[in-house]
């Protein structure tokens, strides 16, 4: 079970791996009633910003949807007028993801090898070593 909130948007991952979101979601749609998110695989964790959402799957993959003005969805394109309305697979990850977080204009994924992958042009991706 996991939960995330940012601005007027909230989401939760249930024990079953199902995800629900409510508040201000895609294209300024507002709902106080949680709606189920159609995912191809069960979720383990979630993160969100006011405009985008990120799901860590149980297999260590990432799914994202929402605003994509700065490439936040991680699908390899930026489209301001046509946000990602449904979860898409985040591209170009080299290893399994263990942790996720979202900021106002970017997303961060920590992989098993402790490399940071940022899915936005706001910052340049760089390895994180300990």
C-alpha positions in Angstrom: 0.0 0.0 0.0 1.3 3.4 -1.0 -0.1 6.9 -1.4 1.0 10.2 -3.0 -0.4 13.7 -3.1 0.5 17.0 -4.8 -1.5 20.2 -5.1 -5.1 19.1 -5.7 -4.2 15.5 -6.9 -4.1 12.3 -4.8 -3.5 8.7 -5.6 -3.2 5.4 -3.8 -1.9 1.9 -4.5 -4.0 -0.9 -2.9 -2.6 -4.2 -1.6 -3.9 -5.9 -4.8 -1.7 -3.5 -6.9 -4.7 -1.6 -8.2 -4.3 2.2 -8.3 -6.9 4.9 -7.6 -6.7 8.6 -8.2 -8.9 11.6 -7.3 -8.8 15.3 -7.1 -7.6 17.3 -10.1 -6.5 14.8 -12.8 -6.0 14.8 -16.5 -7.1 17.9 -18.5 -8.4 19.7 -15.4 -11.0 17.0 -14.8 -11.9 17.1 -11.1 -13.4 14.3 -9.1 -13.7 13.8 -5.3 -14.6 10.2 -5.9 -11.5 7.9 -6.5 -11.4 6.4 -9.9 -9.6 3.2 -10.8 -6.6 3.6 -13.1 -6.4 0.9 -15.9 -2.9 -0.6 -15.6 -1.4 -3.5 -17.6 0.4 -4.9 -14.5 0.0 -4.5 -10.7 1.6 -1.4 -9.0 4.0 -1.3 -6.0 4.4 2.4 -5.5 3.1 5.8 -6.8 4.2 9.4 -7.1 2.4 12.4 -8.5 2.8 16.1 -9.3 -0.1 18.5 -9.9 -0.2 17.5 -13.5 1.5 14.0 -13.9 1.5 10.6 -12.2 4.1 7.8 -12.0 3.7 4.2 -11.1 6.4 1.7 -10.1 5.2 -1.8 -11.1 5.9 -4.9 -9.0 8.4 -6.0 -11.7 10.4 -2.7 -11.3 9.1 -1.0 -14.5 7.6 2.5 -14.7 4.3 3.7 -16.1 3.4 7.4 -16.4 0.5 9.6 -17.6 -0.6 13.2 -17.4 1.1 16.5 -18.4 4.0 16.0 -20.8 5.1 19.6 -21.5 8.7 18.8 -20.4 8.7 15.1 -21.2 7.5 14.1 -17.7 5.8 11.0 -19.1 9.2 9.5 -20.1 7.9 8.2 -23.4 10.4 10.0 -25.5 8.2 12.9 -26.7 7.0 16.2 -25.4 3.5 17.3 -26.3 2.0 20.3 -24.5 -1.4 20.3 -26.3 -1.9 16.5 -26.0 -1.0 15.1 -22.6 -0.7 11.4 -22.0 -4.3 10.5 -21.0 -3.5 6.9 -20.0 -0.5 5.1 -18.5 2.4 4.5 -20.9 5.7 2.6 -20.3 8.6 4.8 -19.4 11.3 4.3 -22.0 15.1 4.0 -21.8 15.6 2.6 -18.3 18.7 0.4 -18.1 17.9 -1.5 -14.9 15.1 -2.3 -12.5 13.7 0.6 -10.6 13.5 0.5 -6.8 12.3 3.9 -5.8 10.4 6.9 -7.5 9.6 10.5 -6.7 8.2 13.5 -8.5 8.8 17.2 -8.4 7.0 20.1 -9.9 8.6 19.6 -13.4 10.5 16.4 -13.3 10.5 12.7 -12.1 13.3 10.7 -10.5 13.8 6.9 -10.5 16.4 5.1 -8.5 17.6 1.8 -10.0 19.1 -1.2 -8.4 22.5 0.1 -9.4 21.8 3.4 -7.7 21.7 5.4 -10.9 19.4 8.4 -11.1 17.2 8.7 -14.2 15.4 12.0 -14.6 12.6 12.0 -17.1 12.6 15.7 -18.0 14.8 18.3 -19.7 14.8 20.4 -16.5 17.9 18.5 -15.3 20.6 16.4 -17.0 20.6 12.7 -15.9 23.7 11.7 -14.1 24.9 8.7 -12.2 24.4 8.8 -8.4 27.2 6.9 -6.7 27.7 6.2 -3.0 
